[in-house]
Amino acid sequence: MQQDCTPADTAHHSCSRRHPNARWPPPVSPLPWQAFLEPLPVRALPGIGYKLAQQLAQLGVSTVAHLRQQPLKRLAGALGESTGG
């Protein structure tokens, strides 16, 4: 006996077969990464510890948004070419 399924049933595994128009896995609408990351303090990023955060603070960089706005040459000049490499 075949059971009629909707895409919602399929997504919740409550149906024995997939609906022909269902996408699997169901699409997820992710939060844009910039909106999520930019307000975070730089210490929230992997690899940025206390000392590097202090060096960045001396450059006026306190959030991920501030860090993204900095030219790479300025960061490399202040922190060294091998920082993070």
Buried (B, 14 or more C-beta within 10 A) or exposed (E): EEEEBEBEBBBEEEBEEBBEEBEEEEEEEEEEEEEEBBEEBBBEBEEBEEEBBEBBBEBEBBBBBBBEEBEEEEBBEBBEEEEEE
